[in-house]
Amino acid sequence: MVASLDRKQCARARLARDRRFDGLFFTAVKTTGIYCRPVCPAKPPKEENVTYFQTAAGAAEAGFRPCLRCRPESAPGTPVWLGTESTVSRALRLIHAGALNTGSVDDLADRLGITARYLRGLFARHLGASPLAFAQTQRFHFAKQLLNETDLPITQIALASGFGSIRRFNTVFKEAYGKPPRAYPRETEAKEATNPSGEHRLVLSYRPPYDWPAMLGFLRTRAIPNVERVGNDFYERSFRLGNCKGRLHIQHLADKHAFALTVRLDRIEALLEIVARVRRILDLDANVQAIQATQQSDPLLASLLERFPGTRLPGAWDPFEFAVRAVLGQQISVKAATTIAGRIAERIGPALSESEGGDGINRFFPTADEMAGADLSDLGLTRKRTETLAGLRTAIADGRVRLEVGHDLEHFIADLCALPGIGPWTAHYIAMRGLSEPDAFPEADLGIIKALSPPGERLSLKQLRARAEGWRPWRAYAAMLLWRSLAEPKPTHSKGA
């Protein structure tokens, strides 16, 4: 058990089957040898027979096996920021992005600037599991979800979930359940070949509350023409990931506190990372309890939480795509920036095939390589914006800027601000949404200053910085609340109401 867990709070949450804590801890039952989600429908065990773990990996490494009834693999993901040591948070973000699917713990430690031994010690102290155990549990849970929710054959499931071989997958599965995956009863009959349409549907859960209308509205006003489409209750887009290309569709399942993700793709091995990116776009793994606890210490944010419960941090599919979008948005309206982004996709982005396209989605957004040397004239860009985009592409190509999750925020901001045409506002906004960095904060934003300033006054940057210190490490969520307060005026009440 990790010492940072509050045993009394965990006990109250599991006895109440409180969905707000789903995935924030796991209950291991000594008498049965299984571990469960806090929302498990089974009869609650006695408190003296229970051990609490902050992660499923910790429970698995301690010798417990996953519950077949509540299916721990269906729980919302472990938050990438657990309020622990920042290096652990960065490591978790990289593992969620697949760093240990192809690389080693030594490689991961090098990216973090520490030794592998020190990294293992941090994980043992804060999470109760090793980095490899955490990554393996993530792969295993995803494989188990595919077994339950898709008709993929076992060999394809092993490939899609990041296991290097079917033998390794069989070994891990048998260690967890005492039988191979082929003996596991499935909800859908497996086919002998991969789904010929290449389309698969998965259910992605979250911890409530979740303001889907606000998220949908935010994505709608910023959707890139030809690449993204947002309807009354859905979001969809084209995508590329390495050699994989496809299209995804997201729809809310309010009664299940989840989203239905339908993916059409041509390479099944990309599915695990695709799901991870969708979870970042929708911010499904947010540690709602920790965020709210911090925000409630500020009277203004506390009042905004009451008005706008479930506000999340919208992410982005691809950091480079979003970096381009952020540069385009400098000093022009949101509508103008999305229009120009759509023109870039139409002129430079590869076209979808006839079978892939339709319903307004007909292009993939171009990569940095595809934009190199491309003619950006007649798109509505100023010369300065064109030069800034060229400088950004060059810096990515020569390694001066790394657009990847898990990058140290301070160094990332410094690297971006060293480029001509990119200042702190743009750099923080790219980190905030492009990398889903929870503590990024575009402090010079006029909307944020307006939302925080008393009537008739203007808050100084020094005053704003001092106040925002109390919002760490969740300043990005504070920014979202403050922007939301400007978009929707305060409710008015008549006397006596």
SULTA-V639946 format. One record per backbone hydrogen bond with DSSP energy under -1.0 kcal/mol. NH is the residue of the N-H (numbers start at 0). CO is the residue of the C=O. E is the energy in kcal/mol with one decimal. If there is no record, write none. Layout:
# SULTA-V639946
nh = <NH:NH>
co = <CO:CO>
e = <E:E>
This chain:
# SULTA-V639946
nh = <4:9:10:11:12:13:14:15:17:20:21:23:25:26:27:28:29:32:34:35:39:48:49:50:52:58:59:60:61:62:63:64:66:73:74:88:89:90:91:92:93:94:95:96:97:98:100:102:107:108:109:110:111:113:118:119:120:121:122:123:124:125:126:127:133:134:135:136:137:138:139:140:141:142:143:144:145:146:147:148:149:156:157:158:159:160:161:162:168:169:170:171:172:173:174:175:176:177:182:183:190:197:199:201:203:205:210:211:214:215:216:217:218:219:220:222:226:227:228:230:234:235:236:237:238:240:243:245:246:247:248:249:250:252:255:256:257:258:259:260:261:262:263:264:265:269:270:271:273:274:275:276:277:278:279:280:281:283:287:290:291:292:293:294:295:296:297:301:302:303:304:305:306:307:314:321:322:323:324:325:326:327:328:329:331:336:337:338:339:340:341:342:343:344:345:346:347:351:356:357:360:361:362:363:370:373:385:386:387:388:389:390:391:392:393:394:395:396:397:399:400:403:406:411:412:413:414:415:416:418:421:426:427:428:429:430:431:432:433:434:436:439:442:444:448:449:450:451:452:456:463:464:465:466:467:468:469:470:471:473:475:477:478:479:480:481:482:483:484:486:487:496>
co = <1:5:6:7:8:9:10:11:12:17:18:20:52:35:50:33:48:28:64:26:36:45:46:27:25:54:55:56:57:59:58:32:34:70:71:84:85:86:87:88:89:90:91:92:94:93:97:98:103:104:105:106:107:108:114:115:116:117:118:119:120:121:122:122:129:130:131:132:133:134:135:136:137:138:139:140:141:142:143:144:145:152:153:154:155:156:158:157:164:165:166:167:168:169:170:171:172:173:179:180:150:194:262:260:258:256:309:209:210:211:212:213:214:215:216:219:223:223:235:233:249:228:247:226:245:243:240:238:263:236:261:234:259:257:252:253:252:203:250:201:248:199:246:197:244:266:267:159:269:270:271:272:273:274:275:276:277:278:285:286:287:288:289:290:291:293:294:297:298:299:300:301:302:303:280:317:318:319:320:321:322:323:324:326:328:332:333:334:335:336:337:338:339:340:341:342:343:361:352:360:357:225:225:349:366:370:381:382:383:384:385:386:387:388:389:390:391:392:393:394:394:401:403:407:408:409:410:411:412:415:418:422:423:424:425:426:427:428:429:429:430:436:440:441:444:445:446:447:448:453:459:460:461:462:463:464:466:467:468:470:437:473:474:475:476:477:478:479:480:482:483:493>
e = <-1.7:-2.6:-2.4:-2.3:-2.4:-2.5:-2.2:-1.7:-2.5:-1.7:-1.2:-2.2:-3.1:-2.3:-3.3:-3.0:-2.8:-2.5:-2.3:-2.9:-1.6:-1.7:-1.6:-2.5:-2.6:-1.5:-2.7:-2.7:-1.2:-1.6:-2.2:-2.5:-1.8:-2.8:-1.4:-1.6:-2.3:-2.4:-2.6:-2.0:-1.9:-2.5:-2.8:-1.3:-1.8:-2.6:-1.4:-1.2:-2.1:-2.7:-2.2:-1.9:-1.2:-2.3:-2.1:-2.5:-1.9:-2.1:-2.2:-2.3:-2.2:-2.6:-2.6:-1.3:-2.4:-2.4:-2.8:-2.4:-2.0:-2.3:-2.9:-2.9:-1.9:-2.5:-2.6:-2.1:-2.2:-2.1:-1.8:-2.5:-1.9:-2.0:-2.4:-1.6:-2.8:-2.1:-1.1:-1.9:-1.9:-2.6:-2.2:-2.4:-2.6:-2.4:-2.1:-1.5:-2.5:-2.4:-1.5:-1.4:-2.2:-1.8:-2.8:-2.7:-3.0:-2.1:-2.6:-1.4:-2.0:-3.2:-2.4:-2.3:-2.5:-2.4:-2.0:-1.1:-1.8:-2.8:-2.8:-2.2:-1.9:-2.5:-1.7:-1.9:-2.2:-3.0:-2.2:-2.3:-2.4:-2.5:-2.3:-3.1:-2.0:-3.0:-1.5:-1.1:-1.6:-2.5:-3.3:-3.2:-2.8:-3.2:-3.0:-2.4:-1.2:-1.6:-1.9:-1.0:-2.2:-2.4:-1.9:-2.4:-2.3:-2.4:-1.5:-2.4:-2.3:-2.2:-1.7:-2.3:-2.6:-2.0:-1.6:-2.3:-2.4:-1.2:-1.8:-2.8:-1.9:-2.0:-2.3:-1.4:-1.4:-3.0:-2.3:-2.3:-2.5:-2.4:-2.0:-2.7:-2.2:-2.5:-1.3:-1.5:-1.1:-2.2:-2.3:-2.0:-2.1:-2.2:-2.2:-1.7:-2.2:-2.2:-2.3:-2.5:-2.8:-2.1:-2.8:-1.6:-1.7:-1.5:-2.3:-2.4:-1.6:-2.0:-2.2:-2.3:-2.3:-2.5:-2.0:-2.4:-2.3:-2.3:-2.1:-2.3:-2.0:-2.2:-2.4:-1.3:-1.7:-1.5:-1.1:-2.5:-2.6:-1.9:-2.5:-2.3:-2.6:-1.9:-1.6:-2.5:-2.8:-2.2:-2.4:-2.2:-2.9:-2.3:-1.4:-1.0:-2.5:-1.3:-2.2:-2.0:-2.2:-2.4:-2.5:-1.7:-1.6:-2.2:-2.5:-2.6:-2.0:-2.1:-2.6:-1.2:-1.2:-1.8:-1.1:-2.5:-2.4:-1.4:-2.2:-1.8:-1.9:-2.5:-2.6:-2.1:-1.9:-1.6:-1.7:-2.2>
